[in-house]
Amino acid sequence: MRFLIVVLVAVLAMLQFRLWLSADGLREVWRLTAEVSRRTDENGRLALRNSALEAEVQDLKQGMAAAEERARTELGMIRTGETFYQIAPAPAEPAAPR
């Protein structure tokens, strides 16, 4: 009977060692849980960015308004018949001599 108790205590100690201290134990589970949480957050952020890009692509494919807006703002283009006015800043006044 005493031998069986010693064997069972040894098995229990070995299992506790594997559970708490080995590379496959609870520390690894906690690390993987944190990694899954981080990846889930990153996937959510990327899904939002992808949906915004998809909406922009659809807008560019379906309508000319988005392409026209980009041409005006990024390339400085104007339509036929429009007049382009550029307002320059006032020149700096020279300092008055004393």
Backbone bond lengths (Angstrom), bond angles and torsions (degrees), N, CA, C in turn:
res aa  C-N    CA-C-N  psi(-1)  N-CA   C-N-CA  omega(-1)  CA-C   N-CA-C  phi
1 M - - - 1.442 - - 1.530 110.86 -
2 R 1.341 114.81 -40.06 1.452 119.32 -179.61 1.530 111.17 -64.29
3 F 1.319 116.92 -36.80 1.457 121.69 178.36 1.535 110.48 -63.02
4 L 1.313 117.23 -42.18 1.470 122.12 179.36 1.525 110.85 -62.86
5 I 1.305 117.95 -40.97 1.462 121.72 178.75 1.524 110.30 -64.55
6 V 1.321 117.12 -41.95 1.467 121.03 178.80 1.526 109.92 -63.61
7 V 1.315 117.52 -42.80 1.466 121.01 179.17 1.528 110.17 -64.02
8 L 1.312 117.38 -44.39 1.471 120.75 -179.74 1.531 111.53 -64.71
9 V 1.319 118.52 -39.00 1.464 121.83 177.09 1.524 109.73 -65.59
10 A 1.328 117.58 -40.18 1.468 121.09 178.25 1.530 110.63 -64.28
11 V 1.318 116.95 -42.94 1.470 120.79 177.99 1.522 110.08 -63.82
12 L 1.304 117.30 -42.69 1.460 121.32 178.39 1.522 111.16 -62.54
13 A 1.312 117.52 -42.19 1.468 121.31 178.16 1.528 110.62 -64.13
14 M 1.319 117.01 -41.16 1.461 120.60 178.94 1.534 110.83 -64.54
15 L 1.321 116.77 -41.77 1.467 119.98 179.15 1.526 111.42 -66.44
16 Q 1.318 116.49 -38.85 1.466 119.97 178.01 1.533 110.41 -65.39
17 F 1.316 115.76 -40.09 1.463 119.56 177.11 1.525 110.38 -59.60
18 R 1.330 117.34 -47.93 1.466 120.95 -179.86 1.513 111.23 -63.89
19 L 1.318 116.81 -36.33 1.462 119.96 -177.96 1.521 111.75 -68.94
20 W 1.309 118.07 -44.50 1.463 121.05 -171.82 1.526 114.41 -96.70
21 L 1.312 119.11 -32.97 1.453 120.45 -168.43 1.521 115.40 -114.28
22 S 1.293 120.06 -17.01 1.461 119.94 -175.75 1.527 111.06 -80.21
23 A 1.319 115.69 169.35 1.469 121.35 -179.47 1.522 111.78 -69.11
24 D 1.313 117.87 -21.20 1.464 121.36 179.61 1.524 112.66 -98.18
25 G 1.297 117.79 11.74 1.456 121.13 -173.93 1.513 114.37 -86.57
26 L 1.309 114.18 -155.61 1.458 120.95 -175.68 1.522 112.63 -65.92
27 R 1.327 118.94 -32.16 1.465 120.11 178.34 1.516 110.78 -60.26
28 E 1.320 115.81 -41.07 1.474 119.96 178.23 1.526 110.89 -66.45
29 V 1.310 117.32 -38.94 1.468 120.98 177.19 1.519 110.11 -62.84
30 W 1.319 117.89 -44.20 1.464 121.26 178.93 1.522 111.45 -64.40
31 R 1.341 116.04 -39.75 1.466 119.43 178.54 1.519 110.77 -64.85
32 L 1.315 117.05 -42.82 1.454 121.28 179.83 1.524 111.78 -67.06
33 T 1.320 116.94 -36.24 1.466 120.40 176.82 1.517 110.51 -63.70
34 A 1.320 117.74 -42.70 1.459 121.25 177.49 1.527 110.68 -64.90
35 E 1.313 117.01 -39.55 1.463 121.16 178.79 1.526 111.19 -64.49
36 V 1.319 116.99 -41.75 1.469 121.06 177.41 1.524 110.15 -62.41
37 S 1.313 117.12 -42.02 1.463 121.08 178.75 1.527 110.79 -63.24
38 R 1.318 116.75 -43.62 1.464 120.48 179.61 1.522 110.86 -64.37
39 R 1.313 116.89 -43.60 1.465 120.71 179.92 1.533 111.10 -66.39
40 T 1.327 117.58 -36.85 1.459 120.87 178.02 1.524 110.53 -63.30
41 D 1.329 116.78 -43.25 1.465 120.41 177.08 1.524 110.98 -62.70
42 E 1.322 116.40 -43.28 1.464 120.39 -179.87 1.529 110.67 -65.11
43 N 1.336 117.21 -40.13 1.462 120.52 178.16 1.526 111.33 -63.64
44 G 1.322 117.24 -38.42 1.470 120.21 177.22 1.513 111.44 -63.70
45 R 1.337 116.58 -42.96 1.463 120.88 179.10 1.527 110.57 -64.50
46 L 1.322 116.46 -42.54 1.461 120.18 179.52 1.531 111.90 -68.94
47 A 1.325 117.42 -33.19 1.470 120.23 177.07 1.525 110.31 -65.06
48 L 1.332 117.48 -39.81 1.464 120.14 176.72 1.522 110.78 -63.58
49 R 1.326 116.50 -43.42 1.467 119.62 178.63 1.523 111.44 -63.59
50 N 1.340 116.28 -40.65 1.457 119.99 178.87 1.516 111.93 -64.48
51 S 1.324 117.62 -39.97 1.466 119.43 179.21 1.524 110.98 -66.73
52 A 1.333 117.62 -36.10 1.469 120.11 177.06 1.526 110.18 -66.48
53 L 1.318 117.00 -42.20 1.464 120.08 178.06 1.530 111.72 -66.29
54 E 1.321 116.53 -37.85 1.458 120.37 178.06 1.520 110.91 -64.51
55 A 1.327 116.73 -40.52 1.469 120.29 177.72 1.523 110.34 -64.23
56 E 1.321 117.14 -39.70 1.461 120.61 178.61 1.528 110.87 -65.85
57 V 1.326 117.75 -40.55 1.461 121.27 178.26 1.522 110.12 -63.52
58 Q 1.328 117.06 -44.55 1.466 120.40 178.61 1.520 110.99 -61.68
59 D 1.318 116.71 -40.61 1.457 120.72 179.16 1.523 110.69 -64.22
60 L 1.330 116.64 -40.51 1.463 120.18 179.34 1.536 111.51 -69.24
61 K 1.335 116.93 -34.05 1.463 120.06 -179.90 1.521 111.68 -73.38
62 Q 1.328 117.83 -38.23 1.458 120.81 -171.08 1.518 113.69 -89.94
63 G 1.300 118.43 -35.74 1.451 118.26 -173.23 1.509 112.22 -125.30
64 M 1.304 114.59 155.75 1.452 120.51 178.09 1.526 111.07 -88.37
65 A 1.311 117.75 -12.94 1.466 120.84 -176.22 1.527 111.03 -61.89
66 A 1.317 117.28 -42.76 1.465 119.75 -178.50 1.530 110.48 -68.54
67 A 1.333 116.79 -41.21 1.466 119.49 178.53 1.525 110.36 -65.21
68 E 1.326 116.34 -39.49 1.466 120.27 178.52 1.525 110.77 -65.24
69 E 1.308 116.88 -42.38 1.459 120.57 178.99 1.524 110.85 -61.47
70 R 1.326 116.66 -43.62 1.467 119.68 178.33 1.523 111.60 -64.46
71 A 1.328 116.31 -41.01 1.461 119.50 179.33 1.525 111.02 -62.91
72 R 1.315 116.64 -39.10 1.469 120.30 -179.84 1.528 111.71 -69.91
73 T 1.334 117.01 -47.18 1.461 119.04 -173.64 1.523 112.84 -79.55
74 E 1.325 117.49 -41.88 1.457 119.72 -174.01 1.524 113.24 -89.11
75 L 1.324 116.69 -32.06 1.464 119.65 -175.43 1.522 113.46 -108.61
76 G 1.339 117.23 -9.78 1.460 120.81 178.91 1.521 113.22 70.99
77 M 1.325 117.77 27.10 1.457 120.98 -177.86 1.534 110.28 -83.21
78 I 1.351 115.70 155.48 1.459 121.77 176.73 1.520 108.70 -130.44
79 R 1.334 116.08 161.02 1.463 121.31 178.47 1.518 110.90 -80.13
80 T 1.298 115.05 162.02 1.459 120.61 174.44 1.518 108.25 -64.51
81 G 1.306 115.77 132.99 1.458 120.43 179.20 1.517 113.41 92.43
82 E 1.310 118.84 -11.00 1.456 121.60 177.94 1.526 109.22 -89.26
83 T 1.307 115.32 153.49 1.450 121.11 176.80 1.522 108.03 -110.87
84 F 1.307 116.33 132.79 1.459 122.22 -178.73 1.515 109.27 -96.32
85 Y 1.312 116.91 124.02 1.457 122.44 176.68 1.517 108.17 -115.07
86 Q 1.307 115.19 129.85 1.459 120.32 176.34 1.515 107.11 -117.11
87 I 1.298 116.37 123.03 1.463 121.46 -178.53 1.522 107.57 -97.91
88 A 1.321 114.46 117.35 1.461 120.62 -178.86 1.521 109.12 -91.68
89 P 1.311 118.28 147.41 1.466 120.02 177.78 1.531 110.11 -67.54
90 A 1.311 114.09 150.65 1.489 119.61 179.74 1.503 108.81 -64.17
91 P 1.343 116.79 142.80 1.471 118.79 178.45 1.524 110.25 -67.77
92 A 1.301 115.71 148.36 1.457 120.80 179.78 1.533 109.29 -69.46
93 E 1.326 115.63 136.43 1.474 119.63 179.63 1.519 109.05 -76.48
94 P 1.344 116.53 138.48 1.467 118.24 178.61 1.523 109.72 -67.70
95 A 1.298 115.09 150.54 1.465 120.20 -179.44 1.533 109.53 -69.15
96 A 1.316 115.31 136.45 1.468 119.94 179.86 1.527 109.78 -72.28
97 P 1.364 117.45 135.33 1.476 118.96 177.94 1.509 110.62 -70.08
98 R 1.304 117.28 148.95 1.469 121.87 -179.55 1.467 111.58 -105.25
